[in-house]
Amino acid sequence: GTATTSDNCSVASTTNDAPTTFSLGVTTVTWTVTDGSGNTATATQIVTVVDNENPTIACPTDITINMDAGQCTSTAAIGTATGTDNCTAPTITSDAPTSFPVGNTTVTWTSTDAANNTVTCTQVVTVVDNENPTIACPTDITINMDAGQCTSTAAIGTATGTDNCTAPTITSDAPTSFPVGNTTVTWTSTDAANNTVTCTQVVTVIDNQNPTITCSGNIASCDSIVNGIAPTATTDNCVGEFVTYTLSGATTGSGIDDVSGLTFNVGTTTVQYVVTDSAGNNGNCSFDVTVHPATSVTITPFSPDTICWNATAFNLPIGSPVGGIYSGLGVVDTMFNPDTSGVGTHYIVYTYTDANTCVNADSTMITVDICTGVNENTSFNNV
């Protein structure tokens, strides 16, 4: 500005000591007026210079940092904002925490000059969890099958895990039930950031259940070839069982499957069946097969062995042992009637059943002739 002056005569000059430029703050300017006679007067003016210009600021770029090892936060460097001012260098500050949590944090940087003029900018700091959780698998385990089943639902334990942040989720690919043999179970530990780590456990299921087998009762036979003596039933909790047999006593030997149809020696043979499953478990049963010896049966031959058709009925030859039964054409009880049998050659059978109900027989032959010539046999004297 300019001072105003007046005088009773004339004003010769008006001057001041104002600097060319004013510094920040308060400056006193002295104004002097001089009249034509050289008389002077002064006055002062206070000039105050204020800083109303904001400083500048440049934020560091947005940044992604990893967590500190074993921690759920990060103290990694994120950079520093820079700034300038028309006067002295500004002060740079921020609201950044001491450590950053997982996720996004917006940091506000502030540039402040000596006149407390401020300007701000923001920086996004992203903290990622790149640290895998831990996992500890249960030990390998051997379990038995469930009763009557070919699988096992027994407990196998559970993996455990930790994480630098929240507790991880533990999962596995274990089946609902385990088959016989080895199954590898993969356990997985997953944290909130979907970092994963795995371990494996071997689950071994063994079949410790014996199969069962049921035999028929003891067998008595008059025939050395015995049929119908297979096991009546075999069961197992799994599949794949097979049957073997062992013979001891009057008959010896061994084989697979069924002994039906084998030839047994006379006397008592013990048959033992063994059923064995795929795991080597077995069960057994046994019974006796007794083959009775055949009774020797004979019938005395006819003498003579030719008779006329019109001969009278006569006693049949003696059979041994006594008590047997005769059969054949012309036979009635113990008599033979040639007229009934008719002309021809006939076999007369003597059958005997012993105390063991074993049946044996012998036979003899007689010829019935028409006898149209001489020396006809019309009577028979059998011994």
C-alpha positions as CSV (number, residue, x, y, z in Angstrom):
1,G,0.0,0.0,0.0
2,T,1.0,3.7,0.1
3,A,1.0,6.1,3.0
4,T,-1.2,9.3,2.8
5,T,0.4,12.7,3.7
6,S,-0.5,16.4,4.1
7,D,1.4,19.6,5.0
8,N,0.5,23.3,5.6
9,C,2.7,24.2,2.6
10,S,3.9,21.4,0.4
11,V,5.0,17.8,0.7
12,A,8.4,17.3,-0.8
13,S,8.6,13.4,-0.6
14,T,7.1,10.2,0.9
15,T,9.5,7.2,1.5
16,N,9.6,3.9,3.4
17,D,12.0,1.2,4.3
18,A,10.0,-1.7,3.0
19,P,12.1,-4.6,1.6
20,T,11.8,-5.7,-2.0
21,T,10.3,-9.0,-0.7
22,F,8.8,-9.7,2.6
23,S,9.9,-12.7,4.6
24,L,7.4,-15.1,6.2
25,G,6.2,-13.6,9.4
26,V,5.9,-9.9,10.7
27,T,7.8,-7.0,9.2
28,T,7.5,-3.4,10.4
29,V,7.6,-0.8,7.6
30,T,8.5,2.8,8.5
31,W,7.0,5.5,6.3
32,T,8.6,9.0,6.2
33,V,7.1,12.3,4.8
34,T,9.3,15.4,4.2
35,D,7.9,18.8,3.4
36,G,9.5,21.7,1.4
37,S,11.2,23.0,4.5
38,G,12.8,19.7,5.3
39,N,10.5,19.0,8.1
40,T,9.7,15.2,8.5
41,A,7.2,12.9,10.1
42,T,7.0,9.1,10.3
43,A,4.5,6.3,10.7
44,T,4.8,2.5,10.9
45,Q,3.0,-0.2,9.1
46,I,2.9,-3.9,10.2
47,V,3.2,-6.3,7.2
48,T,2.5,-10.0,8.1
49,V,3.3,-12.7,5.5
50,V,1.5,-16.0,5.9
51,D,2.1,-19.4,4.2
52,N,-1.2,-20.5,2.7
53,E,0.3,-22.9,0.1
54,N,-0.1,-26.6,0.7
55,P,3.0,-28.8,0.4
56,T,3.0,-31.6,-2.1
57,I,3.1,-35.4,-1.4
58,A,3.7,-38.6,-3.4
59,C,2.6,-41.9,-1.9
60,P,4.5,-45.1,-2.4
61,T,2.7,-47.5,-4.7
62,D,0.2,-50.0,-3.5
63,I,2.2,-53.1,-2.2
64,T,1.6,-56.8,-1.5
65,I,3.7,-58.3,1.3
66,N,3.9,-61.7,2.9
67,M,3.3,-62.4,6.6
68,D,6.3,-62.7,8.9
69,A,7.4,-66.3,9.5
70,G,5.1,-68.0,12.0
71,Q,3.0,-64.9,12.5
72,C,-0.4,-63.8,11.3
73,T,0.9,-60.2,10.7
74,S,3.6,-58.5,8.6
75,T,6.2,-55.9,9.6
76,A,7.7,-55.8,6.1
77,A,8.8,-52.4,4.7
78,I,6.1,-50.6,2.7
79,G,8.1,-47.6,1.4
80,T,7.8,-43.9,2.4
81,A,5.9,-41.0,0.9
82,T,7.8,-38.0,-0.3
83,G,6.9,-34.3,-0.3
84,T,8.0,-30.7,-1.1
85,D,7.0,-27.3,0.1
86,N,7.5,-23.7,-1.1
87,C,9.2,-23.0,2.2
88,T,11.0,-25.6,4.3
89,A,10.8,-29.4,3.7
90,P,7.5,-30.8,5.0
91,T,7.1,-33.4,7.7
92,I,5.9,-36.8,6.3
93,T,3.7,-39.0,8.6
94,S,1.3,-41.9,8.2
95,D,-1.2,-43.9,10.2
96,A,0.5,-47.2,9.3
97,P,0.2,-49.7,12.1
98,T,3.3,-51.3,13.7
99,S,2.3,-54.6,12.0
100,F,-0.2,-55.3,9.3
101,P,-2.9,-57.9,9.6
102,V,-3.8,-60.3,6.7
103,G,-5.8,-58.6,4.0
104,N,-6.0,-55.0,2.8
105,T,-5.0,-52.0,5.0
106,T,-5.3,-48.4,3.6
107,V,-2.5,-46.3,4.9
108,T,-3.0,-42.5,4.8
109,W,0.2,-40.5,4.3
110,T,0.3,-36.8,5.4
111,S,2.7,-34.0,4.3
112,T,2.7,-31.1,6.8
113,D,4.6,-27.8,6.3
114,A,5.8,-25.3,8.9
115,A,2.6,-23.4,8.6
116,N,0.6,-26.6,9.3
117,N,-0.7,-26.8,5.7
118,T,-1.3,-30.4,4.9
119,V,-1.9,-32.7,2.0
120,T,-2.6,-36.5,2.1
121,C,-2.5,-39.5,-0.2
122,T,-3.3,-43.2,0.4
123,Q,-1.5,-46.5,-0.2
124,V,-3.1,-49.9,0.0
125,V,-1.0,-52.5,1.8
126,T,-2.1,-56.1,1.1
127,V,-0.8,-58.8,3.4
128,V,-1.1,-62.4,2.0
129,D,-0.8,-65.6,4.0
130,N,1.7,-67.6,2.0
131,E,2.7,-69.9,4.9
132,N,1.3,-73.4,4.8
133,P,-0.3,-74.8,7.9
134,T,1.2,-77.9,9.6
135,I,-0.2,-81.4,9.8
136,A,0.6,-84.5,11.7
137,C,-0.9,-87.8,10.5
138,P,-2.0,-90.5,12.8
139,T,0.3,-93.5,12.7
140,D,-0.2,-96.4,10.3
141,I,-2.7,-98.7,11.8
142,T,-3.8,-102.3,11.5
143,I,-7.5,-103.1,12.2
144,N,-9.7,-106.2,12.1
145,M,-12.8,-106.6,10.0
146,D,-16.2,-106.0,11.5
147,A,-17.9,-109.1,12.7
148,G,-19.4,-111.0,9.8
149,Q,-18.3,-108.4,7.3
150,C,-15.5,-108.2,4.7
151,T,-14.8,-104.5,5.6
152,S,-13.9,-102.5,8.7
153,T,-15.4,-99.3,10.1
154,A,-13.0,-99.2,13.0
155,A,-11.6,-95.8,14.1
156,I,-8.3,-94.9,12.5
157,G,-7.5,-91.7,14.4
158,T,-7.4,-88.1,13.2
159,A,-4.7,-85.9,11.9
160,T,-3.8,-82.7,13.8
161,G,-2.6,-79.3,12.4
162,T,-1.6,-75.8,13.4
163,D,-1.4,-72.5,11.4
164,N,0.2,-69.1,11.9
165,C,-3.4,-67.6,11.8
166,T,-6.6,-69.5,12.7
167,A,-6.8,-73.2,13.3
168,P,-6.8,-75.1,10.0
169,T,-9.5,-77.4,8.7
170,I,-8.5,-81.1,8.7
171,T,-10.1,-83.4,6.1
172,S,-9.3,-86.8,4.6
173,D,-10.2,-89.1,1.7
174,A,-10.9,-92.0,4.0
175,P,-13.7,-94.3,2.8
176,T,-16.8,-95.0,5.0
177,S,-15.5,-98.6,5.4
178,F,-12.1,-100.1,4.6
179,P,-11.7,-103.2,2.4
180,V,-9.3,-106.0,3.3
181,G,-5.6,-105.1,2.6
182,N,-3.9,-101.7,2.6
183,T,-5.6,-98.4,2.0
184,T,-3.6,-95.2,1.8
185,V,-5.5,-92.3,3.4
186,T,-4.5,-88.8,2.5
187,W,-5.1,-86.2,5.2
188,T,-5.2,-82.5,4.3
189,S,-4.7,-79.4,6.5
190,T,-6.2,-76.2,4.9
191,D,-5.9,-72.7,6.4
192,A,-8.2,-69.7,5.9
193,A,-6.1,-68.6,2.9
194,N,-6.5,-72.0,1.3
195,N,-2.9,-72.9,1.8
196,T,-2.7,-76.7,2.1
197,V,-0.4,-79.4,3.3
198,T,-0.9,-83.2,3.2
199,C,0.3,-86.4,4.9
200,T,-0.6,-90.0,4.4
201,Q,-1.6,-92.9,6.7
202,V,-1.7,-96.6,5.7
203,V,-4.7,-98.4,7.1
204,T,-4.3,-102.2,6.9
205,V,-7.4,-104.3,7.3
206,I,-6.9,-108.0,8.2
207,D,-9.4,-110.8,8.0
208,N,-9.1,-112.6,11.4
209,Q,-12.4,-114.4,11.1
210,N,-12.4,-118.2,10.5
211,P,-14.7,-119.6,7.9
212,T,-17.1,-122.3,8.9
213,I,-17.9,-125.7,7.5
214,T,-20.6,-128.3,8.3
215,C,-20.2,-132.0,7.7
216,S,-22.8,-134.7,7.4
217,G,-23.0,-137.4,10.1
218,N,-21.1,-140.7,10.1
219,I,-21.8,-142.8,7.0
220,A,-22.1,-146.6,6.8
221,S,-22.0,-148.2,3.3
222,C,-22.0,-151.6,1.7
223,D,-20.5,-150.1,-1.5
224,S,-16.9,-149.0,-1.6
225,I,-17.8,-146.1,-3.8
226,V,-19.6,-143.6,-1.5
227,N,-21.6,-140.6,-2.8
228,G,-23.4,-137.7,-1.3
229,I,-20.9,-136.9,1.4
230,A,-19.9,-133.3,0.4
231,P,-19.9,-130.6,3.1
232,T,-23.5,-129.5,3.8
233,A,-22.5,-125.8,4.1
234,T,-19.5,-123.5,4.0
235,T,-19.6,-119.8,5.0
236,D,-17.1,-116.9,5.3
237,N,-17.3,-113.2,5.9
238,C,-15.5,-112.6,2.6
239,V,-15.4,-114.7,-0.6
240,G,-12.8,-117.0,-2.1
241,E,-12.8,-119.8,0.4
242,F,-11.8,-123.3,-0.8
243,V,-12.2,-126.8,0.6
244,T,-9.6,-129.6,1.0
245,Y,-10.0,-133.1,2.5
246,T,-7.8,-135.6,4.3
247,L,-8.5,-139.3,4.6
248,S,-7.1,-141.4,7.4
249,G,-7.8,-144.9,8.8
250,A,-8.8,-147.7,6.4
251,T,-8.4,-145.3,3.4
252,T,-5.7,-142.6,3.2
253,G,-5.2,-139.7,0.9
254,S,-6.0,-136.0,0.4
255,G,-7.4,-133.7,-2.3
256,I,-9.6,-130.7,-3.0
257,D,-13.3,-130.1,-2.9
258,D,-15.6,-133.2,-2.4
259,V,-14.8,-136.8,-1.6
260,S,-18.1,-138.1,-3.0
261,G,-17.5,-140.8,-5.6
262,L,-14.2,-142.0,-4.2
263,T,-13.5,-145.6,-3.6
264,F,-13.1,-146.4,0.1
265,N,-11.4,-149.5,1.5
266,V,-13.3,-151.8,3.8
267,G,-13.3,-150.6,7.4
268,T,-13.6,-147.1,8.9
269,T,-12.1,-144.1,7.2
270,T,-12.1,-140.6,8.9
271,V,-12.8,-137.8,6.5
272,Q,-11.7,-134.3,7.6
273,Y,-12.8,-131.4,5.5
274,V,-10.9,-128.1,5.9
275,V,-12.2,-124.8,4.5
276,T,-9.6,-122.1,4.1
277,D,-10.3,-118.4,3.2
278,S,-8.2,-116.0,1.2
279,A,-6.6,-114.8,4.4
280,G,-5.4,-118.2,5.4
281,N,-8.0,-118.6,8.2
282,N,-9.6,-122.0,8.3
283,G,-12.3,-124.2,9.9
284,N,-12.8,-127.9,9.8
285,C,-15.2,-130.7,10.4
286,S,-14.9,-134.5,10.2
287,F,-17.0,-137.7,10.1
288,D,-16.4,-141.5,9.6
289,V,-17.2,-143.5,6.5
290,T,-17.5,-147.2,7.3
291,V,-17.5,-149.7,4.4
292,H,-18.8,-153.1,5.5
293,P,-17.2,-156.2,3.8
294,A,-19.5,-158.0,1.4
295,T,-20.7,-161.4,2.7
296,S,-19.7,-164.3,0.5
297,V,-22.8,-165.8,-1.1
298,T,-22.9,-169.0,-3.1
299,I,-25.6,-171.2,-4.7
300,T,-25.0,-174.9,-5.5
301,P,-25.1,-175.5,-9.3
302,F,-28.0,-177.6,-10.6
303,S,-27.2,-181.3,-11.1
304,P,-28.2,-182.2,-13.7
305,D,-28.5,-178.8,-15.3
306,T,-31.1,-179.8,-17.9
307,I,-34.6,-180.9,-17.1
308,C,-37.7,-181.6,-19.2
309,W,-40.4,-179.1,-19.2
310,N,-43.0,-181.5,-17.8
311,A,-40.9,-182.5,-14.9
312,T,-42.4,-182.0,-11.5
313,A,-41.4,-179.0,-9.4
314,F,-38.4,-179.5,-7.2
315,N,-36.3,-177.8,-4.4
316,L,-33.8,-175.3,-5.6
317,P,-30.1,-175.8,-4.9
318,I,-28.9,-174.9,-1.5
319,G,-27.8,-171.3,-1.1
320,S,-25.3,-170.1,1.5
321,P,-25.5,-168.4,4.0
322,V,-29.0,-169.6,4.7
323,G,-31.8,-167.2,4.8
324,G,-31.5,-165.7,1.3
325,I,-34.1,-165.2,-1.4
326,Y,-34.3,-167.1,-4.7
327,S,-35.5,-165.3,-7.8
328,G,-36.0,-166.1,-11.5
329,L,-38.5,-167.6,-13.9
330,G,-40.2,-170.7,-12.5
331,V,-39.2,-169.8,-8.9
332,V,-41.7,-169.9,-6.1
333,D,-40.2,-169.5,-2.7
334,T,-37.6,-172.3,-2.7
335,M,-39.1,-174.4,-5.5
336,F,-38.5,-174.4,-9.3
337,N,-41.2,-175.4,-11.6
338,P,-40.0,-176.1,-15.2
339,D,-43.5,-176.0,-16.6
340,T,-43.9,-172.4,-15.2
341,S,-40.5,-171.2,-16.4
342,G,-41.0,-172.5,-19.9
343,V,-38.5,-174.0,-22.3
344,G,-35.1,-172.3,-22.4
345,T,-32.0,-171.6,-20.3
346,H,-32.8,-169.7,-17.0
347,Y,-30.6,-168.1,-14.4
348,I,-31.6,-168.6,-10.8
349,V,-30.3,-165.9,-8.5
350,Y,-29.8,-166.4,-4.7
351,T,-29.7,-163.0,-2.9
352,Y,-28.6,-162.7,0.7
353,T,-28.8,-159.6,3.0
354,D,-26.5,-159.5,6.0
355,A,-26.9,-157.9,9.4
356,N,-25.4,-154.6,8.0
357,T,-28.1,-154.6,5.2
358,C,-25.4,-155.3,2.7
359,V,-26.7,-157.4,-0.2
360,N,-24.7,-160.0,-2.2
361,A,-25.9,-162.7,-4.7
362,D,-24.8,-165.7,-6.7
363,S,-26.5,-167.4,-9.6
364,T,-26.7,-170.7,-11.3
365,M,-28.2,-171.8,-14.7
366,I,-30.7,-174.5,-15.6
367,T,-32.0,-175.5,-19.0
368,V,-35.6,-176.6,-19.6
369,D,-35.9,-178.9,-22.7
370,I,-38.9,-180.1,-24.6
371,C,-37.6,-183.7,-24.3
372,T,-39.1,-185.3,-27.4
373,G,-36.3,-188.0,-27.6
374,V,-35.1,-190.8,-25.3
375,N,-33.6,-190.4,-21.8
376,E,-35.9,-187.6,-20.9
377,N,-35.4,-186.2,-17.4
378,T,-38.9,-185.8,-16.1
379,S,-37.8,-185.8,-12.5
380,F,-35.1,-183.9,-10.7
381,N,-33.2,-184.9,-7.6
382,N,-31.4,-181.8,-6.6
383,V,-29.0,-182.0,-3.8
